[in-house]
Amino acid sequence: RSAVHKGANTCKTNRIAAAEDRRLARKNRANNPVAGATIPCPHCQRLFRAQIGLTSHLQTNKTSPPPPQDD
């Protein structure tokens, strides 16, 4: 019985550590700028390749309307 509990705890610890590693890798990937991205978000430091990406981002993260852009 003791061996089963130790094995279960070891498995749980390994699973949590793996989840933290995946989470850290995902967060680091999100902060790296994408090559060719030139359109900045007016509210955060994220860059976008296309206008539709910025528009979608702003709809998801509504804080205030985006400033008008001169074309």
CYANA upper distance limits for C-alpha pairs under 8 A (distance plus 0.5 A):
  1 ARG  CA      5 HIS  CA      6.97
  2 SER  CA      6 LYS  CA      6.70
  3 ALA  CA      7 GLY  CA      6.54
  4 VAL  CA      8 ALA  CA      6.60
  5 HIS  CA      9 ASN  CA      6.62
  6 LYS  CA     10 THR  CA      6.60
  7 GLY  CA     11 CYS  CA      6.62
  8 ALA  CA     12 LYS  CA      6.63
  9 ASN  CA     13 THR  CA      6.59
 10 THR  CA     14 ASN  CA      6.66
 11 CYS  CA     15 ARG  CA      6.59
 12 LYS  CA     16 ILE  CA      6.70
 13 THR  CA     17 ALA  CA      6.69
 14 ASN  CA     18 ALA  CA      6.61
 15 ARG  CA     19 ALA  CA      6.71
 16 ILE  CA     20 GLU  CA      6.75
 17 ALA  CA     21 ASP  CA      6.74
 18 ALA  CA     22 ARG  CA      6.72
 19 ALA  CA     23 ARG  CA      6.60
 20 GLU  CA     24 LEU  CA      6.60
 21 ASP  CA     25 ALA  CA      6.67
 22 ARG  CA     26 ARG  CA      6.63
 23 ARG  CA     27 LYS  CA      6.71
 24 LEU  CA     28 ASN  CA      6.66
 25 ALA  CA     29 ARG  CA      6.67
 26 ARG  CA     30 ALA  CA      6.83
 27 LYS  CA     31 ASN  CA      7.10
 28 ASN  CA     32 ASN  CA      7.21
 31 ASN  CA     46 ARG  CA      8.39
 33 PRO  CA     37 ALA  CA      7.82
 33 PRO  CA     46 ARG  CA      7.95
 33 PRO  CA     47 LEU  CA      7.22
 34 VAL  CA     47 LEU  CA      7.83
 34 VAL  CA     48 PHE  CA      8.16
 34 VAL  CA     49 ARG  CA      8.42
 36 GLY  CA     49 ARG  CA      6.71
 37 ALA  CA     47 LEU  CA      5.95
 37 ALA  CA     48 PHE  CA      5.29
 37 ALA  CA     49 ARG  CA      4.64
 37 ALA  CA     50 ALA  CA      8.23
 38 THR  CA     47 LEU  CA      6.58
 38 THR  CA     48 PHE  CA      6.54
 38 THR  CA     49 ARG  CA      6.38
 39 ILE  CA     47 LEU  CA      5.94
 39 ILE  CA     48 PHE  CA      5.47
 39 ILE  CA     49 ARG  CA      6.75
 39 ILE  CA     50 ALA  CA      7.55
 39 ILE  CA     51 GLN  CA      7.62
 39 ILE  CA     54 LEU  CA      7.88
 40 PRO  CA     44 CYS  CA      8.46
 40 PRO  CA     45 GLN  CA      7.17
 40 PRO  CA     46 ARG  CA      6.45
 40 PRO  CA     47 LEU  CA      4.95
 40 PRO  CA     48 PHE  CA      6.75
 40 PRO  CA     54 LEU  CA      8.25
 41 CYS  CA     45 GLN  CA      6.73
 41 CYS  CA     46 ARG  CA      6.18
 41 CYS  CA     47 LEU  CA      6.77
 41 CYS  CA     48 PHE  CA      8.21
 41 CYS  CA     54 LEU  CA      7.05
 41 CYS  CA     58 LEU  CA      8.41
 42 PRO  CA     66 PRO  CA      7.47
 42 PRO  CA     67 PRO  CA      8.25
 48 PHE  CA     53 GLY  CA      6.56
 48 PHE  CA     54 LEU  CA      6.53
 49 ARG  CA     53 GLY  CA      7.66
 50 ALA  CA     54 LEU  CA      7.39
 51 GLN  CA     55 THR  CA      6.67
 52 ILE  CA     56 SER  CA      6.53
 53 GLY  CA     57 HIS  CA      6.61
 54 LEU  CA     58 LEU  CA      6.61
 55 THR  CA     59 GLN  CA      6.75
 56 SER  CA     60 THR  CA      6.75
 57 HIS  CA     61 ASN  CA      6.55
 58 LEU  CA     62 LYS  CA      6.04
 58 LEU  CA     63 THR  CA      8.50
 58 LEU  CA     65 PRO  CA      8.41
 58 LEU  CA     66 PRO  CA      7.93
